[in-house]
């Protein structure tokens, strides 16, 4: 458990693709820092992963509650607050299903966030897909699905969030963070349909930083390296040649974990830490990008 005090007390956050992987780790961390979080997710009947949404939501609430309780206990908050945090149902998290490639999903996510928590301070565009395929075998449908989810979905979501941040009363402004990728900067033989979308997400943050700065909205991108999540778990299974090869290439000697993304996201979300950071890209890759040897 981090010894940091809560840094996002009463801040309202919405995140896409937050039920698993990187999004989940960020959501849990933000709740532990005092934020109220709305989580978009693709329903299991649509994602072909066979996951049980109810179990994932329940376990996320439990994990968030335990993490929040541990942080509050470390910082020695009053007993009445401590007892309140033991009630899992009291964790300030809501779940909003929907396919982020559809513009209406982003509108609904932001609307339900505001209806429940009354404003929006931080938005994280995280939802994405990546299915490895040889360039010569990529069908138009596979290419288009990556464009629709990774790039168009991010555009719709960021636009919906920005509109809310601009129009709401109270302190105007906010922080918008997209999860791009190291793949925005380098090539991948089996990712020719994926890398352009992540480069687009990075470019989107650079341009929205220019467009939204006058509203005190900061726009930044996180560029994870090889993070082991449910998307690549089989490809990077323990003992596989690819996993060992990737670990050798990372100066820190290991693959990334979803929770490795939470701290950098917290930095960009917290105005006290990054209030003059906008249009930036932050690599979170264990040194992979700079290792040419």
Backbone as CSV, one residue per row, in Angstrom:
resi,resn,N_x,N_y,N_z,CA_x,CA_y,CA_z,C_x,C_y,C_z
1,UNK,0.839,-1.193,0.000,0.000,0.000,0.000,0.876,1.246,0.000
2,UNK,0.604,2.171,-0.921,1.331,3.421,-0.982,1.108,4.245,0.285
3,UNK,2.131,4.976,0.682,2.021,5.843,1.854,1.527,7.238,1.502
4,UNK,1.208,7.456,0.229,0.706,8.760,-0.176,-0.636,9.049,0.494
5,UNK,-0.885,10.311,0.846,-2.224,10.682,1.314,-3.185,10.698,0.137
6,UNK,-4.498,10.717,0.380,-5.460,10.799,-0.728,-5.246,12.074,-1.544
7,UNK,-5.140,11.922,-2.853,-4.837,13.056,-3.732,-6.009,13.479,-4.606
8,UNK,-7.111,12.712,-4.607,-8.245,13.029,-5.484,-9.550,13.095,-4.697
9,UNK,-9.487,13.564,-3.476,-10.660,13.595,-2.619,-11.814,14.339,-3.276
10,UNK,-12.945,13.641,-3.420,-14.190,14.183,-3.978,-14.103,14.546,-5.456
11,UNK,-13.031,14.173,-6.130,-12.970,14.378,-7.574,-13.833,13.320,-8.272
12,UNK,-14.427,13.712,-9.390,-15.292,12.801,-10.144,-14.572,12.370,-11.415
13,UNK,-14.505,11.055,-11.603,-13.747,10.468,-12.700,-14.658,9.563,-13.528
14,UNK,-14.497,9.597,-14.845,-15.124,8.617,-15.721,-14.017,7.953,-16.521
15,UNK,-14.150,6.640,-16.718,-13.120,5.892,-17.417,-13.766,4.853,-18.321
16,UNK,-13.247,4.729,-19.531,-13.780,3.723,-20.453,-12.962,2.442,-20.348
17,UNK,-13.643,1.319,-20.525,-12.951,0.038,-20.447,-12.337,-0.213,-19.079
18,UNK,-13.078,0.117,-18.020,-12.506,0.086,-16.687,-12.790,-1.149,-15.862
19,UNK,-13.350,-2.183,-16.457,-13.714,-3.362,-15.680,-12.564,-4.363,-15.571
20,UNK,-11.609,-4.283,-16.487,-10.476,-5.211,-16.492,-9.198,-4.457,-16.827
21,UNK,-8.063,-5.119,-16.635,-6.778,-4.635,-17.100,-6.342,-3.294,-16.555
22,UNK,-5.758,-2.483,-17.425,-5.229,-1.180,-17.043,-6.319,-0.282,-16.472
23,UNK,-7.469,-0.259,-17.119,-8.562,0.592,-16.649,-8.996,0.241,-15.245
24,UNK,-9.075,-1.041,-14.952,-9.474,-1.494,-13.623,-8.455,-1.045,-12.571
25,UNK,-7.172,-1.224,-12.859,-6.134,-0.836,-11.911,-6.181,0.658,-11.611
26,UNK,-6.413,1.457,-12.641,-6.513,2.903,-12.443,-7.752,3.237,-11.633
27,UNK,-8.870,2.603,-11.936,-10.109,2.870,-11.216,-9.957,2.564,-9.729
28,UNK,-9.391,1.415,-9.407,-9.198,1.034,-8.004,-8.288,2.033,-7.298
29,UNK,-7.203,2.414,-7.950,-6.277,3.384,-7.362,-6.955,4.722,-7.112
30,UNK,-7.745,5.178,-8.080,-8.394,6.480,-7.934,-9.417,6.474,-6.810
31,UNK,-10.159,5.372,-6.660,-11.094,5.268,-5.539,-10.340,5.350,-4.217
32,UNK,-9.186,4.693,-4.152,-8.411,4.713,-2.912,-7.902,6.109,-2.589
33,UNK,-7.820,6.949,-3.611,-7.390,8.331,-3.399,-8.571,9.286,-3.200
34,UNK,-9.756,8.730,-2.983,-10.909,9.555,-2.624,-11.805,9.961,-3.763
35,UNK,-11.566,9.446,-4.975,-12.372,9.846,-6.126,-13.677,9.060,-6.194
36,UNK,-14.642,9.645,-6.893,-15.887,8.975,-7.256,-15.752,8.591,-8.722
37,UNK,-16.010,7.328,-9.038,-15.624,6.806,-10.348,-16.801,6.165,-11.080
38,UNK,-16.980,6.562,-12.341,-17.938,5.924,-13.244,-17.156,5.097,-14.253
39,UNK,-17.516,3.840,-14.390,-16.757,2.905,-15.217,-17.609,2.401,-16.375
40,UNK,-17.157,2.687,-17.577,-17.763,2.093,-18.771,-17.155,0.718,-19.006
41,UNK,-17.968,-0.221,-19.500,-17.447,-1.534,-19.853,-18.275,-2.116,-20.994
42,UNK,-17.630,-2.983,-21.770,-18.322,-3.687,-22.843,-18.959,-4.937,-22.251
43,UNK,-20.281,-5.095,-22.336,-20.937,-6.265,-21.736,-20.369,-7.571,-22.261
44,UNK,-20.370,-8.587,-21.400,-19.735,-9.857,-21.740,-20.360,-10.514,-22.964
45,UNK,-21.646,-10.292,-23.221,-22.260,-10.903,-24.394,-21.757,-10.279,-25.684
46,UNK,-21.035,-9.149,-25.553,-20.511,-8.475,-26.742,-19.012,-8.662,-26.920
47,UNK,-18.296,-9.034,-25.845,-16.841,-9.009,-25.948,-16.187,-10.354,-26.246
48,UNK,-16.997,-11.428,-26.260,-16.498,-12.746,-26.651,-15.398,-13.285,-25.737
49,UNK,-15.241,-12.702,-24.542,-14.242,-13.210,-23.615,-14.837,-14.187,-22.614
50,UNK,-16.148,-14.297,-22.562,-16.782,-15.203,-21.632,-16.679,-14.769,-20.186
51,UNK,-16.411,-13.507,-19.957,-16.282,-13.019,-18.588,-17.652,-12.828,-17.959
52,UNK,-17.684,-12.921,-16.654,-18.908,-12.703,-15.904,-18.893,-11.280,-15.368
53,UNK,-19.710,-10.408,-15.941,-19.691,-8.998,-15.575,-20.011,-8.789,-14.103
54,UNK,-21.006,-9.491,-13.587,-21.397,-9.307,-12.192,-20.254,-9.655,-11.254
55,UNK,-19.539,-10.728,-11.545,-18.404,-11.107,-10.708,-17.287,-10.070,-10.791
56,UNK,-17.025,-9.576,-11.991,-15.990,-8.560,-12.150,-16.354,-7.273,-11.411
57,UNK,-17.608,-6.863,-11.493,-18.041,-5.648,-10.795,-17.964,-5.831,-9.286
58,UNK,-18.400,-6.981,-8.812,-18.362,-7.249,-7.377,-16.928,-7.278,-6.859
59,UNK,-16.047,-7.941,-7.593,-14.658,-8.031,-7.146,-13.961,-6.679,-7.225
60,UNK,-14.327,-5.856,-8.213,-13.735,-4.523,-8.293,-14.174,-3.674,-7.103
61,UNK,-15.460,-3.737,-6.763,-15.946,-3.005,-5.593,-15.216,-3.460,-4.323
62,UNK,-15.042,-4.763,-4.189,-14.358,-5.307,-3.011,-12.911,-4.836,-2.967
63,UNK,-12.231,-4.929,-4.103,-10.834,-4.507,-4.166,-10.701,-3.012,-3.870
64,UNK,-11.600,-2.216,-4.451,-11.571,-0.771,-4.210,-11.837,-0.453,-2.746
65,UNK,-12.802,-1.150,-2.158,-13.129,-0.936,-0.752,-11.947,-1.280,0.142
66,UNK,-11.319,-2.425,-0.110,-10.186,-2.849,0.709,-9.012,-1.871,0.580
67,UNK,-8.763,-1.417,-0.659,-7.652,-0.491,-0.897,-7.920,0.854,-0.247
68,UNK,-9.153,1.318,-0.364,-9.534,2.585,0.249,-9.426,2.501,1.765
69,UNK,-9.907,1.407,2.331,-9.837,1.208,3.772,-8.387,1.179,4.249
70,UNK,-7.531,0.483,3.497,-6.122,0.386,3.883,-5.448,1.754,3.851
71,UNK,-5.759,2.556,2.818,-5.147,3.886,2.748,-5.645,4.772,3.883
72,UNK,-6.944,4.731,4.133,-7.493,5.551,5.209,-6.947,5.122,6.564
73,UNK,-6.797,3.827,6.755,-6.252,3.332,8.021,-4.811,3.794,8.197
74,UNK,-4.045,3.753,7.092,-2.652,4.197,7.151,-2.571,5.666,7.527
75,UNK,-3.504,6.448,7.008,-3.501,7.883,7.300,-4.303,8.227,8.549
76,UNK,-4.811,7.194,9.250,-5.432,7.342,10.562,-6.592,8.313,10.559
77,UNK,-7.542,8.043,9.673,-8.763,8.837,9.652,-9.647,8.442,10.827
78,UNK,-10.644,9.264,11.168,-11.520,8.963,12.300,-12.210,7.614,12.158
79,UNK,-12.530,6.994,13.286,-13.120,5.668,13.298,-14.430,5.598,12.532
80,UNK,-15.246,6.679,12.601,-16.528,6.615,11.912,-16.347,6.522,10.409
81,UNK,-15.326,7.198,9.865,-15.032,7.076,8.443,-14.528,5.676,8.132
82,UNK,-13.695,5.151,9.025,-13.150,3.816,8.841,-14.267,2.782,8.763
83,UNK,-15.249,2.898,9.650,-16.343,1.937,9.660,-17.189,2.056,8.405
84,UNK,-17.400,3.279,7.956,-18.199,3.505,6.752,-17.558,2.836,5.537
85,UNK,-16.229,2.855,5.509,-15.519,2.301,4.364,-15.564,0.781,4.316
86,UNK,-15.922,0.155,5.430,-16.011,-1.294,5.444,-17.242,-1.792,4.685
87,UNK,-18.178,-0.905,4.429,-19.384,-1.266,3.702,-19.097,-1.197,2.212
88,UNK,-18.989,-2.350,1.569,-18.636,-2.388,0.146,-19.632,-1.601,-0.684
89,UNK,-20.903,-1.656,-0.305,-21.918,-0.972,-1.102,-21.732,0.541,-1.061
90,UNK,-20.923,1.035,-0.113,-20.711,2.465,-0.003,-19.599,2.992,-0.875
91,UNK,-18.916,2.113,-1.593,-17.833,2.560,-2.465,-18.411,3.391,-3.599
92,UNK,-17.889,4.603,-3.819,-18.478,5.494,-4.825,-18.103,5.111,-6.252
93,UNK,-18.669,4.007,-6.731,-18.399,3.507,-8.076,-19.720,3.143,-8.741
94,UNK,-19.883,3.567,-9.992,-21.019,3.113,-10.778,-20.497,2.487,-12.061
95,UNK,-21.303,1.616,-12.659,-20.911,0.914,-13.873,-21.915,1.230,-14.983
96,UNK,-21.383,1.565,-16.152,-22.227,1.949,-17.281,-21.836,1.090,-18.487
97,UNK,-22.678,0.147,-18.889,-22.334,-0.713,-20.026,-22.458,0.029,-21.353
98,UNK,-21.713,-0.440,-22.345,-21.853,0.143,-23.673,-20.617,-0.055,-24.527
99,UNK,-20.827,-0.077,-25.823,-19.760,-0.224,-26.815,-19.213,1.158,-27.139
100,UNK,-17.968,1.405,-26.775,-17.401,2.744,-26.892,-17.234,3.185,-28.346
101,UNK,-17.315,2.252,-29.284,-17.217,2.636,-30.692,-18.468,3.376,-31.165
102,UNK,-19.532,3.334,-30.372,-20.771,4.034,-30.691,-20.806,5.389,-29.980
103,UNK,-21.005,6.490,-30.693,-21.002,7.810,-30.053,-21.984,7.913,-28.896
104,UNK,-23.115,7.255,-28.978,-24.131,7.344,-27.925,-23.628,6.788,-26.598
105,UNK,-22.686,5.852,-26.641,-22.151,5.281,-25.403,-21.421,6.329,-24.585
106,UNK,-20.618,7.149,-25.234,-19.890,8.201,-24.518,-20.841,9.226,-23.931
107,UNK,-21.853,9.587,-24.702,-22.840,10.547,-24.201,-23.537,10.001,-22.964
108,UNK,-23.913,8.730,-23.008,-24.598,8.117,-21.867,-23.678,8.008,-20.661
109,UNK,-22.412,7.662,-20.885,-21.460,7.557,-19.783,-21.323,8.889,-19.052
110,UNK,-21.144,9.951,-19.798,-20.968,11.263,-19.170,-22.257,11.703,-18.477
111,UNK,-23.397,11.466,-19.120,-24.674,11.849,-18.524,-24.911,11.128,-17.204
112,UNK,-24.661,9.827,-17.170,-24.887,9.068,-15.941,-23.871,9.438,-14.867
113,UNK,-22.662,9.774,-15.288,-21.665,10.249,-14.331,-22.140,11.517,-13.635
114,UNK,-22.615,12.459,-14.428,-23.061,13.742,-13.876,-24.355,13.582,-13.084
115,UNK,-25.257,12.730,-13.560,-26.501,12.509,-12.823,-26.234,11.934,-11.436
116,UNK,-25.203,11.113,-11.334,-24.887,10.465,-10.058,-23.986,11.311,-9.180
117,UNK,-22.941,11.885,-9.772,-21.919,12.576,-8.974,-21.887,14.089,-9.193
118,UNK,-22.727,14.601,-10.132,-23.003,16.030,-10.289,-21.959,16.843,-11.058
119,UNK,-20.842,16.247,-11.453,-19.880,16.973,-12.275,-18.886,15.956,-12.853
120,UNK,-17.883,16.456,-13.565,-16.816,15.608,-14.100,-15.512,16.384,-14.021
121,UNK,-14.539,15.809,-13.334,-13.248,16.473,-13.163,-12.133,15.822,-13.975
122,UNK,-12.211,14.504,-14.133,-11.139,13.747,-14.769,-11.773,12.722,-15.704
123,UNK,-11.217,12.618,-16.898,-11.720,11.619,-17.844,-10.552,10.817,-18.388
124,UNK,-10.728,9.490,-18.431,-9.680,8.609,-18.944,-10.251,7.750,-20.062
125,UNK,-9.714,7.920,-21.255,-10.088,7.096,-22.402,-9.121,5.927,-22.466
126,UNK,-9.613,4.765,-22.056,-8.751,3.594,-21.928,-9.172,2.432,-22.833
127,UNK,-10.448,2.330,-23.148,-10.959,1.168,-23.882,-10.217,0.980,-25.206
128,UNK,-9.857,-0.249,-25.484,-9.165,-0.533,-26.734,-9.109,-2.021,-27.006
129,UNK,-8.794,-2.359,-28.252,-8.648,-3.756,-28.648,-7.342,-3.924,-29.408
130,UNK,-6.814,-5.145,-29.369,-5.593,-5.453,-30.127,-5.591,-6.936,-30.435
131,UNK,-5.767,-7.264,-31.685,-5.717,-8.661,-32.130,-4.592,-8.782,-33.154
132,UNK,-3.539,-9.483,-32.786,-2.383,-9.610,-33.660,-2.753,-10.356,-34.953
133,UNK,-2.198,-9.857,-36.052,-2.463,-10.498,-37.347,-1.388,-10.079,-38.347
134,UNK,-1.006,-10.989,-39.226,-0.054,-10.651,-40.284,-0.669,-9.625,-41.229
135,UNK,0.146,-8.692,-41.659,-0.328,-7.586,-42.491,-1.075,-8.064,-43.732
136,UNK,-0.544,-9.056,-44.418,-1.144,-9.501,-45.667,-2.461,-10.251,-45.461
137,UNK,-2.751,-10.625,-44.230,-3.976,-11.371,-43.945,-5.070,-10.534,-43.287
138,UNK,-4.804,-9.249,-43.085,-5.780,-8.413,-42.383,-6.978,-8.122,-43.280
139,UNK,-8.145,-8.528,-42.800,-9.390,-8.260,-43.513,-9.875,-6.842,-43.194
140,UNK,-10.624,-6.213,-44.097,-11.160,-4.868,-43.830,-11.944,-4.790,-42.518
141,UNK,-12.658,-5.842,-42.171,-13.457,-5.805,-40.947,-12.575,-5.714,-39.700
142,UNK,-11.430,-6.400,-39.707,-10.513,-6.342,-38.565,-9.887,-4.957,-38.449
143,UNK,-9.447,-4.423,-39.570,-8.878,-3.063,-39.568,-9.903,-2.050,-39.069
144,UNK,-11.124,-2.142,-39.599,-12.151,-1.166,-39.239,-12.553,-1.274,-37.776
145,UNK,-12.567,-2.478,-37.233,-12.939,-2.635,-35.832,-11.926,-1.949,-34.908
146,UNK,-10.657,-1.983,-35.283,-9.635,-1.306,-34.472,-9.754,0.206,-34.598
147,UNK,-10.043,0.684,-35.792,-10.279,2.125,-35.970,-11.491,2.561,-35.151
148,UNK,-12.571,1.801,-35.242,-13.824,2.178,-34.581,-13.681,2.251,-33.063
149,UNK,-13.008,1.276,-32.479,-12.888,1.233,-31.020,-11.749,2.117,-30.523
150,UNK,-10.562,1.930,-31.065,-9.383,2.585,-30.505,-9.299,4.069,-30.818
151,UNK,-9.674,4.453,-32.019,-9.518,5.853,-32.413,-10.845,6.615,-32.415
152,UNK,-11.826,6.122,-33.161,-13.123,6.813,-33.168,-13.737,6.819,-31.774
153,UNK,-13.654,5.687,-31.072,-14.196,5.620,-29.721,-13.543,6.626,-28.796
154,UNK,-12.217,6.762,-28.903,-11.508,7.749,-28.077,-11.947,9.167,-28.429
155,UNK,-12.101,9.433,-29.717,-12.531,10.775,-30.133,-13.901,11.116,-29.548
156,UNK,-14.872,10.224,-29.735,-16.223,10.487,-29.221,-16.217,10.684,-27.709
157,UNK,-15.443,9.844,-27.014,-15.425,9.897,-25.556,-14.778,11.181,-25.061
158,UNK,-13.647,11.540,-25.644,-12.956,12.767,-25.232,-13.813,13.992,-25.525
159,UNK,-14.477,14.004,-26.662,-15.337,15.141,-27.002,-16.490,15.271,-26.024
160,UNK,-17.135,14.158,-25.681,-18.252,14.197,-24.731,-17.790,14.683,-23.366
161,UNK,-16.635,14.220,-22.920,-16.099,14.642,-21.631,-15.766,16.129,-21.643
162,UNK,-15.140,16.590,-22.723,-14.750,17.997,-22.813,-15.967,18.911,-22.810
163,UNK,-17.025,18.514,-23.510,-18.237,19.334,-23.519,-18.789,19.508,-22.110
164,UNK,-18.778,18.441,-21.320,-19.259,18.533,-19.947,-18.352,19.429,-19.107
165,UNK,-17.050,19.282,-19.236,-16.114,20.086,-18.459,-16.238,21.566,-18.772
166,UNK,-16.528,21.884,-20.018,-16.656,23.281,-20.431,-17.937,23.910,-19.895
167,UNK,-19.040,23.154,-19.893,-20.335,23.752,-19.568,-20.677,23.731,-18.091
168,UNK,-19.990,22.910,-17.286,-20.411,22.792,-15.896,-20.027,24.014,-15.073
169,UNK,-20.819,24.279,-14.053,-20.552,25.390,-13.156,-19.511,24.973,-12.125
170,UNK,-19.066,25.963,-11.352,-18.007,25.662,-10.405,-16.676,25.833,-11.091
171,UNK,-15.614,25.290,-10.520,-14.306,25.460,-11.161,-14.286,24.811,-12.537
172,UNK,-14.042,25.636,-13.557,-14.009,25.117,-14.915,-12.680,24.436,-15.167
173,UNK,-12.702,23.427,-15.996,-11.469,22.751,-16.364,-11.497,21.293,-15.973
174,UNK,-10.354,20.654,-16.134,-10.258,19.247,-15.808,-9.048,18.620,-16.463
175,UNK,-8.935,17.320,-16.298,-7.835,16.555,-16.865,-8.393,15.429,-17.724
176,UNK,-7.921,15.360,-18.960,-8.285,14.277,-19.875,-7.021,13.484,-20.186
177,UNK,-7.115,12.179,-20.008,-5.973,11.297,-20.205,-6.388,10.173,-21.149
178,UNK,-5.590,9.929,-22.167,-5.846,8.769,-23.020,-4.731,7.749,-22.829
179,UNK,-5.100,6.478,-22.967,-4.103,5.417,-22.941,-3.726,5.127,-24.383
180,UNK,-2.608,5.681,-24.799,-2.069,5.407,-26.126,-1.214,4.150,-26.011
181,UNK,-0.007,4.159,-26.530,0.845,2.969,-26.466,2.232,3.319,-26.965
182,UNK,3.206,2.546,-26.534,4.532,2.639,-27.140,4.429,2.397,-28.634
183,UNK,3.369,1.691,-29.040,3.144,1.402,-30.462,2.816,2.645,-31.269
184,UNK,2.560,3.769,-30.602,2.386,5.030,-31.316,3.715,5.532,-31.865
185,UNK,4.822,4.999,-31.326,6.150,5.503,-31.671,6.994,4.510,-32.449
186,UNK,6.621,3.231,-32.389,7.411,2.191,-33.058,6.487,1.276,-33.857
187,UNK,7.071,0.497,-34.724,6.284,-0.408,-35.544,6.122,-1.778,-34.924
188,UNK,5.205,-2.552,-35.498,4.990,-3.927,-35.069,4.499,-4.733,-36.251
189,UNK,5.200,-5.810,-36.600,4.888,-6.563,-37.817,3.463,-7.097,-37.820
190,UNK,2.947,-7.462,-36.654,1.591,-7.998,-36.567,0.611,-6.973,-36.000
191,UNK,1.004,-5.701,-36.036,0.168,-4.644,-35.455,-0.073,-3.495,-36.427
192,UNK,-0.005,-3.778,-37.730,-0.138,-2.705,-38.715,-1.521,-2.072,-38.696
193,UNK,-2.508,-2.756,-38.163,-3.858,-2.224,-38.034,-4.075,-1.571,-36.675
194,UNK,-3.148,-1.780,-35.756,-3.267,-1.292,-34.365,-2.417,-0.050,-34.122
195,UNK,-1.154,-0.088,-34.570,-0.255,1.034,-34.293,-0.773,2.369,-34.832
196,UNK,-1.398,2.425,-36.020,-1.918,3.723,-36.477,-2.997,4.287,-35.553
197,UNK,-3.781,3.412,-34.922,-4.831,3.923,-34.028,-4.218,4.541,-32.788
198,UNK,-3.141,3.953,-32.277,-2.510,4.491,-31.072,-1.725,5.761,-31.363
199,UNK,-1.172,5.847,-32.574,-0.553,7.104,-32.995,-1.618,8.186,-33.107
200,UNK,-2.806,7.797,-33.582,-3.907,8.752,-33.674,-4.363,9.246,-32.320
201,UNK,-4.397,8.362,-31.339,-4.797,8.752,-29.984,-3.797,9.749,-29.403
202,UNK,-2.514,9.512,-29.628,-1.495,10.456,-29.170,-1.677,11.807,-29.845
203,UNK,-1.896,11.798,-31.155,-2.120,13.043,-31.891,-3.383,13.760,-31.415
204,UNK,-4.407,12.985,-31.077,-5.648,13.561,-30.562,-5.384,14.367,-29.305
205,UNK,-4.561,13.853,-28.407,-4.255,14.579,-27.169,-3.451,15.842,-27.446
206,UNK,-2.568,15.793,-28.416,-1.790,16.984,-28.742,-2.692,18.093,-29.282
207,UNK,-3.626,17.708,-30.133,-4.519,18.713,-30.726,-5.571,19.200,-29.741
208,UNK,-6.113,18.303,-28.922,-7.109,18.759,-27.936,-6.454,19.603,-26.849
209,UNK,-5.179,19.358,-26.562,-4.477,20.233,-25.619,-4.474,21.668,-26.142
210,UNK,-4.303,21.810,-27.456,-4.345,23.143,-28.077,-5.760,23.711,-28.067
211,UNK,-6.738,22.871,-28.362,-8.117,23.336,-28.496,-8.773,23.649,-27.160
212,UNK,-8.378,22.947,-26.096,-9.106,23.035,-24.829,-8.351,23.772,-23.728
213,UNK,-7.131,24.178,-24.019,-6.359,24.890,-23.008,-7.047,26.149,-22.496
214,UNK,-7.770,26.845,-23.368,-8.452,28.078,-22.958,-9.559,27.820,-21.946
215,UNK,-9.963,26.556,-21.814,-10.973,26.176,-20.823,-10.335,25.546,-19.576
216,UNK,-9.012,25.634,-19.501,-8.266,25.041,-18.383,-8.424,23.518,-18.335
217,UNK,-8.550,22.906,-19.504,-8.605,21.449,-19.601,-7.249,20.963,-20.100
218,UNK,-6.617,20.115,-19.323,-5.318,19.550,-19.680,-5.525,18.197,-20.362
219,UNK,-4.815,17.975,-21.447,-4.956,16.738,-22.225,-3.590,16.086,-22.395
220,UNK,-3.461,14.852,-21.922,-2.181,14.153,-21.955,-2.388,12.679,-22.290
221,UNK,-1.310,12.039,-22.719,-1.371,10.628,-23.097,-0.361,9.810,-22.318
222,UNK,-0.784,8.636,-21.887,0.119,7.642,-21.324,0.427,6.612,-22.400
223,UNK,1.688,6.234,-22.512,2.125,5.284,-23.531,2.703,4.049,-22.850
224,UNK,1.862,3.081,-22.524,2.392,1.871,-21.900,3.224,1.053,-22.870
225,UNK,4.218,0.360,-22.306,4.962,-0.617,-23.073,4.215,-1.935,-23.045
226,UNK,4.924,-3.011,-22.811,4.284,-4.322,-22.781,3.712,-4.567,-21.393
227,UNK,2.407,-4.399,-21.268,1.690,-4.608,-20.015,0.898,-5.904,-20.150
228,UNK,1.078,-6.802,-19.215,0.378,-8.085,-19.303,-1.054,-7.923,-18.781
229,UNK,-2.004,-8.046,-19.684,-3.421,-7.943,-19.345,-4.168,-9.117,-19.978
230,UNK,-5.493,-9.088,-19.847,-6.296,-10.167,-20.437,-6.211,-10.160,-21.962
231,UNK,-5.812,-9.038,-22.564,-5.725,-8.963,-24.017,-4.563,-9.776,-24.572
232,UNK,-3.482,-9.896,-23.794,-2.295,-10.582,-24.307,-1.817,-11.709,-23.402
233,UNK,-2.670,-12.121,-22.472,-2.247,-13.104,-21.481,-1.796,-14.413,-22.125
234,UNK,-2.508,-14.858,-23.143,-2.133,-16.105,-23.813,-0.846,-15.921,-24.604
235,UNK,-0.717,-14.796,-25.274,0.461,-14.519,-26.087,1.721,-14.419,-25.232
236,UNK,1.558,-13.949,-23.988,2.705,-13.742,-23.090,2.640,-14.680,-21.886
237,UNK,2.145,-15.874,-22.096,2.006,-16.831,-20.994,3.377,-17.162,-20.399
238,UNK,3.370,-17.537,-19.132,4.603,-17.885,-18.435,5.336,-19.006,-19.158
239,UNK,6.639,-18.807,-19.309,7.461,-19.818,-19.956,7.522,-19.727,-21.461
240,UNK,6.709,-18.844,-22.051,6.718,-18.732,-23.512,7.980,-18.017,-23.979
241,UNK,8.395,-18.358,-25.186,9.593,-17.743,-25.753,9.409,-16.239,-25.917
242,UNK,8.205,-15.821,-26.312,7.965,-14.388,-26.511,8.055,-13.634,-25.199
243,UNK,7.512,-14.187,-24.131,7.571,-13.515,-22.836,9.023,-13.345,-22.392
244,UNK,9.818,-14.385,-22.537,11.219,-14.303,-22.133,11.985,-13.304,-23.001
245,UNK,11.672,-13.273,-24.292,12.319,-12.316,-25.192,11.981,-10.881,-24.793
246,UNK,10.706,-10.628,-24.514,10.300,-9.273,-24.140,10.926,-8.858,-22.820
247,UNK,10.992,-9.770,-21.876,11.606,-9.444,-20.580,13.081,-9.082,-20.748
248,UNK,13.775,-9.763,-21.654,15.193,-9.456,-21.893,15.372,-8.063,-22.485
249,UNK,14.380,-7.612,-23.231,14.485,-6.293,-23.873,14.173,-5.141,-22.932
250,UNK,13.520,-5.409,-21.810,13.122,-4.351,-20.876,14.237,-4.133,-19.854
251,UNK,14.839,-2.948,-19.791,15.923,-2.703,-18.839,15.553,-3.019,-17.386
252,UNK,14.301,-2.814,-17.012,13.899,-3.143,-15.642,13.666,-4.635,-15.443
253,UNK,13.745,-5.418,-16.508,13.792,-6.862,-16.375,12.480,-7.586,-16.196
254,UNK,11.365,-6.902,-16.413,10.061,-7.562,-16.277,9.045,-6.897,-17.172
255,UNK,7.950,-7.614,-17.434,6.830,-7.022,-18.138,6.063,-6.116,-17.187
256,UNK,5.309,-5.199,-17.763,4.514,-4.313,-16.936,3.276,-4.997,-16.386
257,UNK,2.788,-4.468,-15.279,1.542,-4.919,-14.678,0.535,-3.778,-14.764
258,UNK,-0.774,-4.073,-14.824,-1.765,-2.994,-14.908,-1.583,-1.918,-13.837
259,UNK,-1.219,-2.330,-12.623,-1.063,-1.347,-11.544,0.119,-0.403,-11.773
260,UNK,1.044,-0.775,-12.673,2.141,0.133,-13.001,1.641,1.393,-13.696
261,UNK,0.440,1.329,-14.263,-0.127,2.487,-14.964,-0.856,3.442,-14.016
262,UNK,-1.183,2.975,-12.815,-2.021,3.774,-11.923,-1.306,5.024,-11.425
263,UNK,-0.032,4.896,-11.037,0.706,6.053,-10.537,0.865,7.158,-11.579
264,UNK,1.317,6.827,-12.798,1.406,7.853,-13.834,0.052,8.500,-14.141
265,UNK,-1.028,7.708,-14.133,-2.355,8.290,-14.351,-2.728,9.223,-13.216
266,UNK,-2.393,8.840,-11.990,-2.660,9.694,-10.828,-1.915,11.022,-10.953
267,UNK,-0.667,10.961,-11.387,0.123,12.180,-11.593,-0.563,13.128,-12.570
268,UNK,-1.017,12.606,-13.702,-1.644,13.462,-14.713,-3.032,13.922,-14.295
269,UNK,-3.692,13.164,-13.424,-5.037,13.538,-12.981,-5.010,14.631,-11.929
270,UNK,-3.986,14.632,-11.102,-3.924,15.535,-9.948,-3.344,16.883,-10.356
271,UNK,-4.147,17.925,-10.275,-3.697,19.259,-10.707,-2.576,19.807,-9.825
272,UNK,-2.499,19.367,-8.581,-1.416,19.817,-7.712,-0.071,19.264,-8.164
273,UNK,-0.081,18.130,-8.834,1.159,17.516,-9.297,1.493,17.890,-10.731
274,UNK,0.483,18.074,-11.577,0.730,18.254,-13.011,-0.096,19.394,-13.597
275,UNK,-0.322,20.425,-12.814,-1.182,21.524,-13.255,-0.685,22.291,-14.466
276,UNK,0.613,22.168,-14.784,1.150,22.862,-15.949,1.620,21.865,-17.007
277,UNK,1.036,20.673,-16.977,1.373,19.629,-17.946,0.189,19.413,-18.870
278,UNK,0.367,19.705,-20.152,-0.681,19.466,-21.136,-0.037,19.224,-22.490
279,UNK,-0.640,18.330,-23.260,-0.086,17.971,-24.558,1.120,17.050,-24.453
280,UNK,1.307,16.459,-23.281,2.482,15.626,-23.046,2.191,14.158,-23.303
281,UNK,3.253,13.402,-23.526,3.152,11.946,-23.640,4.167,11.341,-22.680
282,UNK,3.706,10.398,-21.898,4.552,9.798,-20.876,4.674,8.297,-21.128
283,UNK,5.884,7.861,-21.445,6.147,6.443,-21.636,6.170,5.725,-20.290
284,UNK,5.465,4.599,-20.225,5.470,3.767,-19.018,5.819,2.359,-19.502
285,UNK,7.110,2.112,-19.692,7.528,0.912,-20.421,8.737,0.210,-19.831
286,UNK,9.140,0.600,-18.648,10.302,-0.050,-18.028,11.607,0.212,-18.753
287,UNK,11.617,1.199,-19.655,12.819,1.519,-20.427,12.894,0.844,-21.771
288,UNK,11.837,0.143,-22.182,11.858,-0.618,-23.430,12.184,0.253,-24.640
289,UNK,11.582,1.406,-24.730,11.707,2.235,-25.935,13.141,2.664,-26.186
290,UNK,13.885,2.946,-25.123,15.250,3.475,-25.313,16.298,2.376,-25.421
291,UNK,15.905,1.118,-25.292,16.859,0.035,-25.310,17.052,-0.490,-26.726
292,UNK,18.089,-0.001,-27.391,18.352,-0.399,-28.778,19.335,-1.552,-28.857
293,UNK,19.897,-1.968,-27.735,20.950,-3.002,-27.769,20.342,-4.399,-27.845
